[in-house]
Amino acid sequence: MSSPKAEVSSMLKALPEDASLEDIQYHLYVLEKVRRGLERTKTEGKISHEEAKARLGKWLTPS
């Protein structure tokens, strides 16, 4: 896994030149959430797509 500095550098290079500070903050937030999620799967395991659908069924069905 690359360092946080390398991840941020890569993210910044991918953003358009006119990205606002708010855009950068949002992308940093998403990057951190994804990183934490990946780490969590290593420690707690993961569930199948079908299990996720079953757990979230009440929010995924049309009302």
Secondary structure, 3 states (H helix, E strand, C coil): CCCHHHHHHHHHHHCCCCCCHHHHHHHHHHHHHHHHHHHHHHHHCCCCHHHHHHHHHHHHCCC
